């Protein structure tokens, strides 16, 4: 199954998550599980844009909490720190 924002990296033997924001492609991380990767992408997209089509429901997966996704987006300059 294919998920938005997720693709397989053969050389890493992991799923990679990337998101486009302001014309730039941002690397969001590598994951062993494609469902976790897709959920992280959903959460990042919801936090960054507040809308759109998601793979699932836009919520962070339990093993990668929303606050961790939020901090990653702040570090990459996608969100402002509060």
C-alpha positions, 0 to 999 in steps of 0.5 A: 500500500502507498501512503502520501509523503512516504516512500521506501529507502532501500539503502536505509531499509526504512520508510522515509517521510518528506513534506513540501512547505514553502517550496522546499522539501523537508525530511521528517525522518526514517521509520521501520513501519509504513503506518507510523511514517504515514501517521507522522506525515498526517500529523505534520501536515495537519499542524503545518496547514490545518487542512488537506487530505490525509492518509488516516485521520491527521493524528499522531501515532501513539509511538510518535506523539504530537509534541515530538512532531511539533518540535520537529516542525519548529526545528525545521522552521515550518512552525513557529515556536511558542 
